[in-house]
Amino acid sequence: MSGIGVITNPRSRQNRRNPHLAYRLGYIMGEKGTVDQPKDLEALDDVVAGFRDRNVEVVCINGGDGTIHKTLTAMVKAYGDKPLPKIALLKGGTMNTVAHGLGIKGRPAELMASTLAKYHQGDPLPTTRRWLLKVNGEHYGFLFGMGLVPNFLKEYYTGSEPSPTKGLWLVFKTVVSLLMGGPLAKRVVTPSKIRATMDGRIWQDRMVSTIVVGSVDDIG
């Protein structure tokens, strides 16, 4: 058996704002595949194991960057040495950094309908290849950051609802705080001592504000 499977994260920003989106995606899918909303990571493991057993050819992820990371981690664990199916990103998150970095445009329902139509008409699906990053031996995704990146995101997700406007305002406040030596800059940009290796070459211990590694071209 083959086909398309959809994983949608009900906790992502767009899905919380539009709780009926999963039903809309299910309506678009019809009887040609499944739309699953796993309630936790254990349920996610069960869903992707089902995709593997049914030889699903395309997995659509309706969520943001965190949903992509968690889904791919579960898939790598479930599939083992077996090749992963094609992944379609439906941009159902807050920032959608990975999708933007891959040049994906459109709303979740539009992207779902387009993917489904191409698949069932036998048209080639536009595909780009990217390396998966393996972090701490068990996590998989396309972006990894330490220092400034998680510190900034912690501030971004604190308080009011995350949005592009809030992100820009936070960047502005951080720059001003940096120029004035304020507390926000100290929380976000404080350097840490790190040791790293690249291609077998050990970097000398040094103080850095951030390290970012990615296999997409744009990180917002």
C-alpha positions in Angstrom: 0.0 0.0 0.0 1.2 3.5 -0.7 -0.1 7.1 -0.7 0.1 10.3 1.3 0.0 10.7 5.0 -0.4 14.0 6.9 0.8 14.8 10.4 -0.7 18.0 11.8 0.3 19.6 15.1 -2.8 21.0 16.9 -0.5 23.1 19.1 1.2 25.1 16.3 0.3 28.8 16.1 -1.7 28.6 12.8 -3.5 25.5 13.9 -4.5 27.0 17.2 -5.8 30.0 15.4 -7.6 27.8 12.9 -8.6 24.6 14.8 -10.8 23.5 11.8 -7.8 23.3 9.5 -7.2 19.6 10.2 -10.8 18.9 9.1 -10.2 20.9 6.0 -7.1 19.0 5.2 -9.0 15.7 5.8 -11.7 16.9 3.4 -9.1 17.7 0.7 -7.4 14.3 1.3 -10.7 12.3 1.1 -10.2 8.6 1.0 -6.8 8.9 -0.6 -4.7 9.0 2.6 -4.8 9.8 6.3 -4.6 13.0 8.4 -3.3 12.3 11.9 -3.1 14.7 14.9 -0.9 12.8 17.4 -1.5 14.1 21.0 2.0 13.4 22.2 5.4 12.0 21.1 4.3 8.4 21.8 1.3 8.8 19.5 3.6 10.4 16.9 5.8 7.3 17.0 2.8 5.1 16.4 1.7 7.3 13.4 5.1 7.2 11.6 5.4 3.5 12.3 2.1 3.1 10.5 3.4 5.2 7.6 6.4 2.9 7.4 4.3 -0.3 7.4 2.0 1.1 4.7 4.9 2.3 2.5 3.5 5.8 2.5 5.4 7.7 -0.3 4.8 11.3 0.8 4.5 12.6 4.4 3.0 16.1 4.7 3.9 18.0 7.9 1.5 20.7 9.0 3.3 22.5 11.7 6.4 24.7 12.3 10.1 24.1 12.7 9.6 22.3 16.0 7.0 19.9 14.5 9.4 19.2 11.6 12.2 18.4 14.0 10.0 16.1 16.2 8.5 14.3 13.2 11.8 13.7 11.4 13.3 12.4 14.6 10.4 10.0 15.0 10.7 8.9 11.4 14.4 8.3 11.5 13.9 6.1 14.6 11.0 4.2 13.0 12.5 3.7 9.5 16.0 2.8 10.6 18.1 1.9 7.5 15.0 2.1 5.3 14.8 5.2 3.1 12.5 8.0 4.3 9.6 9.0 2.1 9.4 12.4 0.5 8.6 15.2 2.9 6.2 18.0 2.1 6.1 21.0 4.4 2.7 22.7 4.8 3.9 25.8 6.7 1.5 25.5 9.7 3.8 27.0 12.3 4.8 30.5 13.7 8.1 31.2 11.9 8.3 28.4 9.3 12.0 29.1 9.0 12.8 25.8 7.3 10.0 26.1 4.7 11.0 29.7 4.0 14.6 28.6 3.6 13.5 26.1 0.9 11.4 28.7 -0.9 8.0 27.1 -0.1 5.1 29.5 -0.5 1.4 29.2 0.2 -1.0 28.3 2.9 -1.4 24.8 4.4 -4.6 23.9 2.5 -3.2 25.2 -0.8 0.1 23.3 -0.4 -1.8 20.2 0.6 -4.2 20.4 -2.4 -1.3 21.0 -4.8 0.8 18.1 -3.5 -2.2 15.8 -3.6 -3.1 16.8 -7.2 0.4 16.3 -8.5 0.8 13.0 -6.7 -2.5 11.4 -8.1 -2.0 12.9 -11.6 1.4 11.3 -11.7 3.1 14.6 -12.1 6.6 15.0 -10.7 6.7 16.6 -7.2 9.2 19.5 -7.0 11.9 18.1 -4.8 15.0 19.5 -3.2 17.6 17.5 -1.2 18.9 18.6 2.1 21.1 16.9 4.7 19.6 16.0 8.0 21.5 17.2 11.1 22.0 14.7 13.9 22.3 16.4 17.2 23.3 14.8 20.5 23.0 11.4 18.9 19.2 11.3 18.8 17.6 14.5 17.4 17.2 15.2 13.7 16.4 18.4 11.8 17.7 21.0 9.4 18.8 23.7 11.9 20.7 23.7 15.1 21.7 26.7 17.2 23.2 27.5 20.6 23.8 30.7 22.5 22.0 33.6 20.8 19.6 31.4 18.9 17.8 29.6 21.8 18.2 32.7 24.0 16.4 34.9 21.4 13.7 32.3 21.0 13.1 32.1 24.7 12.5 35.8 24.8 10.4 35.5 21.6 8.0 32.9 23.1 7.7 34.6 26.5 4.7 36.8 27.1 2.5 37.9 24.2 1.6 35.7 21.2 4.6 35.2 18.9 4.4 37.0 15.5 6.7 38.5 12.9 6.0 42.0 14.3 7.0 40.8 17.8 10.2 39.3 16.3 11.2 42.5 14.6 10.5 44.5 17.8 12.6 42.1 19.8 15.5 42.4 17.4 15.3 46.2 17.7 15.2 46.1 21.5 18.1 43.6 21.6 20.3 45.9 19.4 19.4 48.9 21.6 20.1 47.0 24.8 23.4 45.8 23.3 24.5 49.3 22.6 23.6 50.4 26.1 24.8 47.3 27.9 21.3 46.5 29.1 19.9 43.3 30.7 18.1 42.1 27.6 21.4 42.0 25.6 23.1 40.1 28.5 20.3 37.5 28.4 20.4 37.1 24.7 24.0 37.7 23.6 26.2 36.7 26.5 29.2 34.7 25.2 30.0 31.2 26.3 33.1 29.1 26.3 32.9 26.4 23.7 35.0 23.6 22.2 34.1 22.2 18.8 35.5 20.0 16.0 35.0 20.3 12.2 36.1 17.6 9.8 38.3 16.2 12.6 40.0 19.6 13.3 39.5 20.7 16.9 38.8 24.4 17.4 40.8 26.1 20.1 38.6 26.8 23.1 37.1 30.2 22.6 34.3 32.6 23.7 31.4 32.8 21.2 27.9 34.4 21.3 26.4 31.8 19.1 26.9 28.8 16.9 24.4 28.1 14.1 24.5 25.0 11.8 22.0 24.5 9.0 21.3 22.6 5.8 18.8 25.2 4.5 19.9 28.5 2.9 17.9 30.9 5.0 17.4 31.1 8.7 15.2 34.1 8.8 
